[in-house]
Structures are given as structure tokens and as C-alpha cells.
Amino acid sequence: MMKRAQFIAGLSIGAIALAFPAMSDAPKAPPMEPVKVPYEKNCEDMQITVYFSNQDAALSSYSMRALNTAGDQLAGCTISDIQATIVSADAASSGPTARLSEDRAAVVLDALTARGIRPQDIRTDFVPVSETQLSDTIALPMARRVDLKVKAKAGYGL
């Protein structure tokens, strides 16, 4: 009789354990709907640097992400001025690489225009190879860039 009572008690505890959901330390499943994080607009002056590969004027995926981020932050702002300083230590003063600096400036400014950033004034300064700093030419990737200074203010730029 005692064994029968213990057996029934064991079945009762087992039934109770099956009725409760399993407890674990596993994290909860992610929500089914995406979480929306409010994005704060930033209509302040900004500096953007875009780097290039050797002897190339194409934008890398990293450069595209930097320009996309800048475009998102400046969306709807009034852009009064962009000053582009182009440093191309890998460009020669003559021959087919002479246009490398111009091509790099054009591809960056075209990418900004495609993202809705259309300034009232664009100025470009080409830094001659002879004027590049020694520290830039030692770290050659730093000497293949377009530095942008963007002046922005609140408002709606068209």
C-alpha cells in the first residue's frame, strides 16, 4: 500500500511538472514587428572624408556608407556651401592620372547630389602633389582622399 501511495504521489508531481512551461535561461524570442528608433535630424556643419584606392576614382562600400549616413543626417537641411579639398598624391601632374583628382571630386559630389544634397555653392581646392604633407605620403592611403566641409542649417533644401 505504501508503494502504491508513493507511486501515485510521483505521478501527481510528474503531472504538475508537465502542466508548467519549461523554465530556462534562454533569452526570449525577438518581437515579430521591427522596433522603430526615432532618428534625430542634424542640420549642423559637417566634415566628411572619403578615401580612395590607388589610381582609382571609384567609391568603396565604406565610402558609400559614409556618404549615405551623411545624406541621412542632412536630409531636409538647407546646404549653403560645400568646400571640397582633394588630395591625390598618386596623381601625376601630366598624363592620364592628371584627371584623377577631378574624377574623385566629381564622383563624391555626384554621390551627394544623388542623395539630395544640392548646395548653393561648391568650391573645390586641388592640393598639388608637391604640397602634400610628408606624413600623408608616408601613409599613402591618407593622401588619396576628398575632404568635404558641408555648411548646413535647418530648413528644407531643394
KOLDREN-706966 format. One record per residue (C-alpha): x, y, z. Coordinates in steps of 0.02 Angstrom, whole numbers, plus 32768, in hexadecimal, padded with zeros to 4 digits. Each point is the difference from the previous one (the first is absolute). Layout:
<atoms>
<atom><c1>X</c1><c2>Y</c2><c3>Z</c3></atom>
...
</atoms>
This chain:
<atoms>
<atom><c1>8000</c1><c2>8000</c2><c3>8000</c3></atom>
<atom><c1>808E</c1><c2>8074</c2><c3>8028</c3></atom>
<atom><c1>8050</c1><c2>7FE3</c2><c3>7F57</c3></atom>
<atom><c1>7F5B</c1><c2>8021</c2><c3>7FAB</c3></atom>
<atom><c1>7FEF</c1><c2>80A8</c2><c3>805B</c3></atom>
<atom><c1>80B1</c1><c2>8030</c2><c3>7FD2</c3></atom>
<atom><c1>7FE1</c1><c2>7FD0</c2><c3>7F4C</c3></atom>
<atom><c1>7F61</c1><c2>8069</c2><c3>7FF8</c3></atom>
<atom><c1>8058</c1><c2>8092</c2><c3>8054</c3></atom>
<atom><c1>808D</c1><c2>7FF2</c2><c3>7F80</c3></atom>
<atom><c1>7F83</c1><c2>8003</c2><c3>7F71</c3></atom>
<atom><c1>7FAC</c1><c2>8098</c2><c3>804C</c3></atom>
<atom><c1>80A5</c1><c2>805F</c2><c3>8009</c3></atom>
<atom><c1>8028</c1><c2>7FCD</c2><c3>7F4D</c3></atom>
<atom><c1>7F56</c1><c2>803E</c2><c3>7FC3</c3></atom>
<atom><c1>8018</c1><c2>80A6</c2><c3>8059</c3></atom>
<atom><c1>80AE</c1><c2>8013</c2><c3>7FB3</c3></atom>
<atom><c1>7FBB</c1><c2>7FE0</c2><c3>7F52</c3></atom>
<atom><c1>7F78</c1><c2>8083</c2><c3>8018</c3></atom>
<atom><c1>807F</c1><c2>808D</c2><c3>801A</c3></atom>
<atom><c1>8067</c1><c2>8043</c2><c3>7F6E</c3></atom>
<atom><c1>80B6</c1><c2>7FD3</c2><c3>7FFF</c3></atom>
<atom><c1>806C</c1><c2>807F</c2><c3>8058</c3></atom>
<atom><c1>80A9</c1><c2>8028</c2><c3>7FB3</c3></atom>
<atom><c1>8083</c1><c2>8088</c2><c3>7FF8</c3></atom>
<atom><c1>7FE9</c1><c2>8014</c2><c3>7F44</c3></atom>
<atom><c1>7FD4</c1><c2>80B0</c2><c3>7FC8</c3></atom>
<atom><c1>7F52</c1><c2>8027</c2><c3>7FC4</c3></atom>
<atom><c1>7FDB</c1><c2>7FFC</c2><c3>7F47</c3></atom>
<atom><c1>8011</c1><c2>80A7</c2><c3>7FA7</c3></atom>
<atom><c1>7F61</c1><c2>8062</c2><c3>7FE0</c3></atom>
<atom><c1>7FA6</c1><c2>7FDB</c2><c3>7F5E</c3></atom>
<atom><c1>7FF3</c1><c2>80B8</c2><c3>7FCF</c3></atom>
<atom><c1>809E</c1><c2>8068</c2><c3>7FE1</c3></atom>
<atom><c1>802C</c1><c2>807E</c2><c3>8085</c3></atom>
<atom><c1>7FFF</c1><c2>80B2</c2><c3>7FC1</c3></atom>
<atom><c1>8084</c1><c2>8072</c2><c3>8049</c3></atom>
<atom><c1>7FDC</c1><c2>80B9</c2><c3>7FE6</c3></atom>
<atom><c1>8088</c1><c2>8053</c2><c3>7F99</c3></atom>
<atom><c1>803A</c1><c2>80AD</c2><c3>8033</c3></atom>
<atom><c1>8024</c1><c2>8078</c2><c3>7F73</c3></atom>
<atom><c1>80A6</c1><c2>8059</c2><c3>8005</c3></atom>
<atom><c1>8004</c1><c2>80A2</c2><c3>7F9F</c3></atom>
<atom><c1>80AC</c1><c2>8032</c2><c3>803C</c3></atom>
<atom><c1>80A0</c1><c2>801C</c2><c3>7F9F</c3></atom>
<atom><c1>8055</c1><c2>7F5C</c2><c3>7FD9</c3></atom>
<atom><c1>80A9</c1><c2>7FC0</c2><c3>7FC5</c3></atom>
<atom><c1>8008</c1><c2>7F64</c2><c3>7F94</c3></atom>
<atom><c1>809D</c1><c2>7FA9</c2><c3>7FC2</c3></atom>
<atom><c1>7FF7</c1><c2>7F84</c2><c3>7F71</c3></atom>
<atom><c1>8098</c1><c2>7F91</c2><c3>7FDD</c3></atom>
<atom><c1>802D</c1><c2>7FAE</c2><c3>7F5B</c3></atom>
<atom><c1>8065</c1><c2>7F6B</c2><c3>7FC5</c3></atom>
<atom><c1>80A3</c1><c2>801B</c2><c3>7FA3</c3></atom>
<atom><c1>7FE6</c1><c2>8046</c2><c3>7F50</c3></atom>
<atom><c1>7F43</c1><c2>7FEF</c2><c3>8012</c3></atom>
<atom><c1>7F6F</c1><c2>807B</c2><c3>8005</c3></atom>
<atom><c1>7F77</c1><c2>7F83</c2><c3>802E</c3></atom>
<atom><c1>7FA8</c1><c2>8007</c2><c3>80A8</c3></atom>
<atom><c1>801C</c1><c2>7F6B</c2><c3>8073</c3></atom>
<atom><c1>7F72</c1><c2>7FB3</c2><c3>8064</c3></atom>
<atom><c1>8045</c1><c2>8057</c2><c3>809C</c3></atom>
<atom><c1>7FFD</c1><c2>80A8</c2><c3>7FA6</c3></atom>
<atom><c1>7F4F</c1><c2>7FE1</c2><c3>7FC4</c3></atom>
<atom><c1>7FC8</c1><c2>7FDD</c2><c3>80B3</c3></atom>
<atom><c1>8053</c1><c2>80A0</c2><c3>803C</c3></atom>
<atom><c1>7FA9</c1><c2>8065</c2><c3>7F78</c3></atom>
<atom><c1>7F59</c1><c2>7FA9</c2><c3>8023</c3></atom>
<atom><c1>800E</c1><c2>802A</c2><c3>80B9</c3></atom>
<atom><c1>8029</c1><c2>80B5</c2><c3>7FD8</c3></atom>
<atom><c1>7F6E</c1><c2>8007</c2><c3>7F87</c3></atom>
<atom><c1>7F8A</c1><c2>7FBC</c2><c3>8085</c3></atom>
<atom><c1>803B</c1><c2>807E</c2><c3>8081</c3></atom>
<atom><c1>7FF3</c1><c2>8092</c2><c3>7F88</c3></atom>
<atom><c1>7F5A</c1><c2>7FCF</c2><c3>7FAF</c3></atom>
<atom><c1>7F8C</c1><c2>8096</c2><c3>8000</c3></atom>
<atom><c1>8088</c1><c2>807A</c2><c3>8035</c3></atom>
<atom><c1>8030</c1><c2>8098</c2><c3>7F9B</c3></atom>
<atom><c1>80B1</c1><c2>7FE6</c2><c3>7FC1</c3></atom>
<atom><c1>804E</c1><c2>80A9</c2><c3>7FDC</c3></atom>
<atom><c1>80B2</c1><c2>7FCD</c2><c3>7FD8</c3></atom>
<atom><c1>8071</c1><c2>7F6B</c2><c3>7FE1</c3></atom>
<atom><c1>80BB</c1><c2>8017</c2><c3>7FFC</c3></atom>
<atom><c1>805A</c1><c2>7F69</c2><c3>7FB9</c3></atom>
<atom><c1>80BB</c1><c2>7FEE</c2><c3>8018</c3></atom>
<atom><c1>8048</c1><c2>7F78</c2><c3>7F93</c3></atom>
<atom><c1>80A6</c1><c2>7FAF</c2><c3>802C</c3></atom>
<atom><c1>8042</c1><c2>7F86</c2><c3>7F7E</c3></atom>
<atom><c1>80B6</c1><c2>7FD6</c2><c3>8021</c3></atom>
<atom><c1>7FF1</c1><c2>7F71</c2><c3>7F82</c3></atom>
<atom><c1>7FD2</c1><c2>8077</c2><c3>7F72</c3></atom>
<atom><c1>8085</c1><c2>8040</c2><c3>7F8A</c3></atom>
<atom><c1>8005</c1><c2>80B3</c2><c3>7FC2</c3></atom>
<atom><c1>7FEA</c1><c2>7FC5</c2><c3>7F4C</c3></atom>
<atom><c1>7FBF</c1><c2>7F69</c2><c3>7FA3</c3></atom>
<atom><c1>7F66</c1><c2>7F96</c2><c3>8021</c3></atom>
<atom><c1>8010</c1><c2>800C</c2><c3>80BE</c3></atom>
<atom><c1>7FF9</c1><c2>80BE</c2><c3>7FFB</c3></atom>
<atom><c1>7F42</c1><c2>7FF6</c2><c3>7FFE</c3></atom>
<atom><c1>7FFB</c1><c2>7F8A</c2><c3>8095</c3></atom>
<atom><c1>7FE0</c1><c2>808C</c2><c3>807D</c3></atom>
<atom><c1>7F75</c1><c2>804A</c2><c3>7F95</c3></atom>
<atom><c1>7FB0</c1><c2>7F55</c2><c3>7FEB</c3></atom>
<atom><c1>8004</c1><c2>7FE0</c2><c3>80BB</c3></atom>
<atom><c1>7FB0</c1><c2>80A8</c2><c3>8026</c3></atom>
<atom><c1>7F7A</c1><c2>7FE2</c2><c3>7F7C</c3></atom>
<atom><c1>7FD2</c1><c2>7F52</c2><c3>803F</c3></atom>
<atom><c1>7FEE</c1><c2>803D</c2><c3>80B4</c3></atom>
<atom><c1>7F9A</c1><c2>809A</c2><c3>7FD1</c3></atom>
<atom><c1>7F92</c1><c2>7F97</c2><c3>7F8C</c3></atom>
<atom><c1>7FE0</c1><c2>7F84</c2><c3>808D</c3></atom>
<atom><c1>7FCB</c1><c2>808F</c2><c3>8073</c3></atom>
<atom><c1>7F8E</c1><c2>8048</c2><c3>7F79</c3></atom>
<atom><c1>7FB0</c1><c2>7F54</c2><c3>7FEA</c3></atom>
<atom><c1>7FD7</c1><c2>8003</c2><c3>80BA</c3></atom>
<atom><c1>7FAA</c1><c2>80A8</c2><c3>7FF3</c3></atom>
<atom><c1>808F</c1><c2>806B</c2><c3>803E</c3></atom>
<atom><c1>8004</c1><c2>8091</c2><c3>7F85</c3></atom>
<atom><c1>8060</c1><c2>8095</c2><c3>8040</c3></atom>
<atom><c1>7FED</c1><c2>80B1</c2><c3>7FC2</c3></atom>
<atom><c1>80BD</c1><c2>800E</c2><c3>7FEE</c3></atom>
<atom><c1>8087</c1><c2>7F7D</c2><c3>7FE5</c3></atom>
<atom><c1>80B9</c1><c2>802A</c2><c3>800B</c3></atom>
<atom><c1>808A</c1><c2>7F86</c2><c3>7FDA</c3></atom>
<atom><c1>80B6</c1><c2>8010</c2><c3>8031</c3></atom>
<atom><c1>807C</c1><c2>7F89</c2><c3>7FB0</c3></atom>
<atom><c1>809B</c1><c2>7FE5</c2><c3>806A</c3></atom>
<atom><c1>8098</c1><c2>7FEA</c2><c3>7F8E</c3></atom>
<atom><c1>8068</c1><c2>7F65</c2><c3>801F</c3></atom>
<atom><c1>8095</c1><c2>806D</c2><c3>802D</c3></atom>
<atom><c1>7F9D</c1><c2>804F</c2><c3>808F</c3></atom>
<atom><c1>7FC5</c1><c2>7F5F</c2><c3>8052</c3></atom>
<atom><c1>8044</c1><c2>7FEA</c2><c3>80AD</c3></atom>
<atom><c1>808B</c1><c2>7F83</c2><c3>801C</c3></atom>
<atom><c1>7F94</c1><c2>7FA4</c2><c3>8080</c3></atom>
<atom><c1>7F79</c1><c2>7FED</c2><c3>7F7A</c3></atom>
<atom><c1>8075</c1><c2>7FB7</c2><c3>7F7F</c3></atom>
<atom><c1>804B</c1><c2>7F86</c2><c3>807D</c3></atom>
<atom><c1>7F51</c1><c2>7FBE</c2><c3>8024</c3></atom>
<atom><c1>7FCD</c1><c2>8007</c2><c3>7F48</c3></atom>
<atom><c1>7F49</c1><c2>7FD0</c2><c3>801A</c3></atom>
<atom><c1>7FED</c1><c2>80A2</c2><c3>8063</c3></atom>
<atom><c1>8041</c1><c2>805F</c2><c3>7F68</c3></atom>
<atom><c1>7F73</c1><c2>7FBF</c2><c3>7F90</c3></atom>
<atom><c1>7F67</c1><c2>8057</c2><c3>8042</c3></atom>
<atom><c1>7F7A</c1><c2>8083</c2><c3>7FEC</c3></atom>
<atom><c1>7FE0</c1><c2>806A</c2><c3>809B</c3></atom>
<atom><c1>7F56</c1><c2>8053</c2><c3>8002</c3></atom>
<atom><c1>7FC8</c1><c2>8090</c2><c3>806F</c3></atom>
<atom><c1>7F43</c1><c2>800C</c2><c3>7FF6</c3></atom>
<atom><c1>7FA6</c1><c2>809A</c2><c3>8043</c3></atom>
<atom><c1>7F4D</c1><c2>7FD6</c2><c3>802F</c3></atom>
<atom><c1>7F72</c1><c2>8054</c2><c3>805B</c3></atom>
<atom><c1>7F4F</c1><c2>7FD1</c2><c3>802D</c3></atom>
<atom><c1>7F83</c1><c2>8012</c2><c3>7F75</c3></atom>
<atom><c1>7FCD</c1><c2>7FA3</c2><c3>7F67</c3></atom>
<atom><c1>8081</c1><c2>7FFA</c2><c3>7F77</c3></atom>
<atom><c1>7FC1</c1><c2>7FEE</c2><c3>7F4E</c3></atom>
</atoms>
